[in-house]
């Protein structure tokens, strides 16, 4: 988890309350409509999403810029490749 905070993102997906693989599927769909270099923040409550987004970044080449937790909400910020 990162201590830094990304303030400006180009899009945000609310996947709170959804379990694997739905947060990843919603992120994949959102990233497909974004331009290279844009930032996507995904909000999730599934603890497994931390590992899921790390694996998703490795598999797709999209950069995982930040992961942080605020209470029970996990924020994953990805940069579109």
Secondary structure, 3 states (H helix, E strand, C coil): CCCCCCCCCCEEEEECCCCCCHHHHHHHHHHHCCCCCCEEEEEECCCCHHHHHHHHHHHHCCEEEEEEEECCEEEEEEECC
